[in-house]
């Protein structure tokens, strides 16, 4: 049986919402590693997380990045995962339609 400490970290990892993750990522950019009380500040902004949970989430993110950069996590092959086509609903030989500048701006704003 897992100890209370390890069970707590497992629960916090799986209970991060998409909104909390996005807020966490933005907060990492706002509060550099040299910022005093970095984890307290990020936890306050993310909401419903302790500074310890935020730090653990960051440590897990670093582990994931290291695995990806070392090549231990293979890139998915989207071309084969859907059978045929390029995974975007088009055939392989069908050219991609270019985005106009107005659409690009709207897509960029949606990400922010």
C-alpha positions, 0 to 999 in steps of 0.5 A: 500500500502506498504511503500517505506522501506518495499517494498525495503526489499521485493524486495531485498529478492526476487532478490538474485540470487543463486550465490549471496546467495552462496557468502553471505554464504561463506562471513559469514564464512569469516567475523565473527560477530566481524569483523569491517564493516562486512556488508560493506565487505560482500556487496562488495563481494556479489555485487549489494547489500547494507550493509543494504540489506545484514544485512536484508538477514542475519536477515531473515536467522536467523529467518528461522533457528530459525523456523527450529530448533524450529520444526515449519517448518516440514521436507518434506516427500520425500517418499510420495511426488513422489508417490512411491520410495524414491524420488531418482528414486529407489525403497524402497528395492533397496540398494543405491550404495556406492560412490567410493572415487574419486566420493566423491572428485569430488562431494565435489569440485563441492560444493566448 
